């Protein structure tokens, strides 16, 4: 996501392209307004903001990774304040139980019956703060919710609201008291976004805002207001679904994912689910940049955040300092680009 917005290019093989309806322009404007609202609270993290918007468009989930103090939680809270959607937060801790997330059956003494008490997962935007601080048993409570959009308690499936997005945060440098996310859990996230330290200029801007009285715990005082709602999101999703994908682009995505499976540095490459995820995010990115067709640059722009958590390094490669990002970057450099 750190790549600049690609310039428009002629599509490889698209015929019968029709202009998108005017409603999509309105929806795009609403989602662009999200970025400006979030910028009132968060400085210099535009790639992460864009990633969250892409996830909303693709009905996916996001894992935000960064050291403490780079505004991961504030970023998600600012997104929630900019949307007219229900939001809940769960602070993941070692003693958190699965029922604390999904809900449980509670005995009602007045009716002498058990009734279901919904957990915080029954919301539109769930902030799973420091998700790797809770044991795998509790982490797994989100597996069904993230994939099936439902929660099963006592054998009864209960549908979650639509839209439903999990935005989870984790710290990449502190390992004491943490539980690494298993591969199955990581694969449920559409994007893994790295939240870097700000530049010197951005950090000066942050300090200046605090000196002027900015309070990160009071987003309303910062002037953040809802600028997009469910209708805007549904219109945007419909427009993204009309974004055209040529056979050459589909083959390009497949070739990239197959190349990761053949990399000598990787014990596990991207699966077919990774390929469909990459195509989906590239489609949303293309629509956000104002086009109704996908280009190779759209695929390249989304390859790292979509695939970096879906590949697994060999131990010897990891010891040599090889990273998932460097392997994917090398793959992108070697896979032929369709013309």
N, C-alpha and C positions, 0 to 999 in steps of 0.2 A: 504493500500500500504506500510505501514511501516513494514510489515512482511518480513522476509528474503525470498529469492527465495527458494521455497520448493524443497526438494530432489526428485529425480526421484523415482517413485513407479510403481508397476505393475498395469495396468488398471483393473477396476472391471470386465468388460465383453466386450472385444473388439476382434473381429476376422477379419482376412484379413487386418491387418495393413500394409500399404505400406510406404516405405520411401518417404519423401517429395522430390520434384525435386530440383536439384542443385540451380535453380534460387531463391528458398526461402532462401537458405543459404546466397546468395548475398544480398537479401533484408534485412534479419535479421542483417547482418553486417552493412548495411547502417543505419538502425535504431539504432543500438548500437552506431555507430559513432555520432549520434545526441546527445547522452548523454555526450560523451566526449567533443563535441563542446560547449554545454551549460555550462559544468563545467568550461570552461574558464572564464565565467562571473558570474556564480551562484555557491556558495559554500554550500554544506551540505543539498541540497534539492532533493536528488535523488528520493525519493518516489514520489514527485510531478512531476518530469521530466518523470518518468516511467508512471505515470497516464496520462500525456498529450500524450505520445506515444500510450498508450492503446486506448485513445479516438480517435486518428487518425485512428487506425486500425479498430475501431468499427463504424466509421462514427458518432461519438457522440460529445457532447459538455461538457465543464468542467467549474465548478465554483470553483475558488480558494479563500479560506477564510483565513485571517490572519491579525494580527495587522499591523499598518503602519511600513514600514521599513524592511520587511523580504524578499524583492525582488520578490513580486508577479508579478508586471508589468515587471520587468527586466527579469524574467523567461520566460514570453511569448514572449518578444522581442527577447531574445536569441534563442528561438525555431524558431521564424520566420526567423532570420538571418541564421539559420542552414538548412533551407529548401528552395528549389527553387520554392517557391509558392508566390502568391500575398498576401500582408498583408495590413490591414488598422486598424487604432485605432480610437475609439470614446471615448471621455472623457464624461461620463454621468453626467449631471448637472440638477438642478431643472427646468431650463428653456428649456431643450432639448425637441424638438417636434418629434413625430413619423416620419414625413417626413424628418427630419434631419438624420435619420437612414436608412430608406427604399428608399428615393428618392421621387420625385414629378413631376407633369406635369408643364412644363415651356412654356410660350407663346413666340413663335418666331415671332418677328415683320416682319422679311423679308419674311417668308413663310405664315404668318398669320395663323399659326397652332400651336397646343400644341404638344410638344415633351417631351418624358420621360427623365428626368435627373437622372441617377442611384445614389443611396446613397452609403455610405461606406459599407453597408451590402453585396454589390456585390463584394465579394473578396473570397479568399480561407481561410484565417485565420483572423477572426475579434476579436480584443482585445476590449472587452467592459469593460473599466476601471471604477471601483466604480459604478457598475450597480445599486446598491440600493440607489444611490443619485438622481435618476430620478423618477418622479411619475409613478404610475401603468399604466397610459395611454401610456407612452412612452416605459415602460418595455414590454407591451403587443405587441408592434410593432415587437418584435422578435419571438413571438409565432409561427406564420405561417412559418417564415424563418427557425426556428430551427427544426420544425417537418416536414413540407412539402417540404423544400428546394426550396421555391419559395416565391415571394412577389407579392401581388395583389394590384394594384393601379388603381383606376377608373374602377374597374371591370375586368381588364386585368391581368391575372397571368403571371409573368415573372420568368423564372427559374434562380436559383443561380448557380454559378460555382460548379464543383465537382473536388476536395474535398471542403467541406465547414465546418468549425469548429468555434464555438463561444467559446472563452476563456474569461470568465468574472471574475472580482475580486470584493471582498467586504470586509469591515472591520467589525469584529464581536463585537466590543466593543463600537463603537461610534454610538449612536442612534439619536442624534439631527440632523435634516435635512436629515434623511434617510427614505426610504420607504421599509419595508420588502417585499421580493419577495413572491407573492402568490403561493399557492400549485401548480397550473397549470404551472406556470413559472418554479418552482423548478423541477418539474417532467420532464421538457424538457432537463435537464442536465443529461448526462450519469453518471458523477462522480462529487462528491463534495470532493475536496481535501483540507485538512487543511495544511497550511504552518506555521510550528512552528518557534519559536525563535531558532537560531542556538546554538549548544553546545559551550562551552568555547573555545575549540580548533578551531572549524570552525570560530568563531568570531575573533579569533586572526589572522586566515588566511585571513579573509576579510579585516581587518585593515592593514595587511602587504601588501596586493595587492594595497590598496589605497595609502599607503605610497610609493609604487614603481611606482605610476603614473597611476593606473587603472582608467579609466573614464567610468562610466556606461552609459553615453550618446553617447559613441563612441565605438560601439561593433566591428567595423572593425579594430580599433587599437588594440583591445584585441585578434585579430587573429581568430575571428569566421568567418567561411566561409560555404557556402552551401555544405552539404555532402550527401543530399538525395533529390530526386525530385519525380515528379508524377509517373514515371515508377517504381521506387522502392516501393512507397506506394501501387500502384496497385498490384504489385507482392506479397507484404506482405499480403495484404487483401485477395488475392486469396489463399495463403498458410494458413491463419487463417481459411478460410472457409472450408478447408480440414481437419482441426483439429477435431478429432473424439470425440464424446460425447456418453457415454454409457447410457442405460436407467436408470441405478442406479444413475448416476450423475444428470440426468435430474430430477429424483424423489427427489434427495437430495436438489436441488435448490428450487423445489416447496415446500418441507417440511419446509425449512428455512423461506420462504416468508409467508407460511400459519401460521407458529408459531408466526410471528410478529403480525398477525391479531388477535391472541388469547391472546397476552400479556396483562395483567391487567394494565400495565403502559402506554399503547399506546391507543390513541383514534382512530388512523388510522394506519394500517399496510401497508406493501408493497403490491402493486397491481400486477396483472399479467404482466404489463409492467415492473415492477421492477424485476420480475423473469426472463423475457427475457433479460433484461439489464445485470443481474448478470451472466447469462449463456454466454452472448456475451463477457463480460469483462474477465471472467475466461478462455474462449477459447483463447483470445488474449494473456493473461498472460502466458498460457501454451505454446503457440508458441514462445513467447519471451524467455522463459526459455529453449527452445531447444527440446520440445517434440511435438508429433503429436497427443496427446490424453490429455484429461482433467482429473485431479485428484481432490479428495475432498480438498486437500490443496490449489489448485488453486481457488476454490470457496471461501474458508475461507479467502484467501489473499485479495480478491476483495470485500468481503461482506460489510465491513464498508464504503469505499468510494462510493460504488454503491447504498447502501440502506439508509445511514444516513439522507439524505435529502428527502427521500420518506416516512418516518414515522413521525407521529405527537404525541407528548407526551400529556398525560392528565395533566390538570393544577395542580392537587394535586401531581402528580409524579414530575413535574417540580419544585414545591415548596420544595420538599424533596431532591432536588439535583440530581435526576435521569437524565441521558442524553441519547440521542438516541444511542450513541456508547455503553454505558453500557448495554442497553437493547439488542442490536444486539449481543454483545459479550456473554451475558447470553443465548440467543437463540442458538448461535453456540455451546455453551457448552452442551446444553441439547438435541439438535436434533441428533438422531443416525447417525453415519457416515457409509456410505456403505463400505463394505470390498471387 
